[in-house]
Amino acid sequence: MSPERIVFLGDVVHAPRPCPEERQWIEAVLTELSSRTDLITIRGNHDRCFAQEFAHLPVRTLESWTEGPITAIHGDRLPQSPDWSRVLILGHLHPSLTILDAAGAGQRLPVFLATPSCIVLPAFSPFARGYNIAGGLPEELMGQFGNEEIEAYAATPTRVVKLGSLRHTLERMYEADIGAPSNFRRRRG
């Protein structure tokens, strides 16, 4: 069963003009996907030339996508006044958390952030390690969540695990001193 459409939230390419190998891979993947479903890409900050460079592919490139109660944007530019009647879905920030084991070995995990009015998606690209949210979220992004409690979900290639409230997750990390980056300890201490 194939989805009716796939909406990419931008940064389909890493460089504005990809190298030949990256270009070939992108074209092959998008061609294969477009044979089974409608493809839409939201222009991201890395996609300045995407619409021109890949115009021959059956992919619609938009600034934003809206259907029903959902609006999807890349997220490098945020709405000045959030529309609380809609669910805003964003990419761009690539939230992540670094989790350390008892030996101090760490792994950065992609993290979804969600409230009823805003969902921020992580990146699953080797080129985007992610923004470590343990140090806090950018103020302009916080305005998109309003006063709602932000829920966090850690993601691996095979599963998504609910961490719970972002605030409580970060407090537990700090108290257990696992994965708490040094700048987070300094800010809290």
Buried (B, 14 or more C-beta within 10 A) or exposed (E): EEEEEBBBBBBBBBEEEBEEEBBEEBBEEBBEBBEEEBBBBBBBBBBEEBBEBBEEBEBBBBEEBEEEEEBBBBBBEBEEEBEEEBBBBBBBBBBBBBBBEEEEEBEEBBBBBBBEBBBBBBBEEEEBEBBBBBBEBEEEBEBBBEEEEBBBBBBEEEEEEEBEEBEEBBEBBBEEEBBBBEEBEEEEE
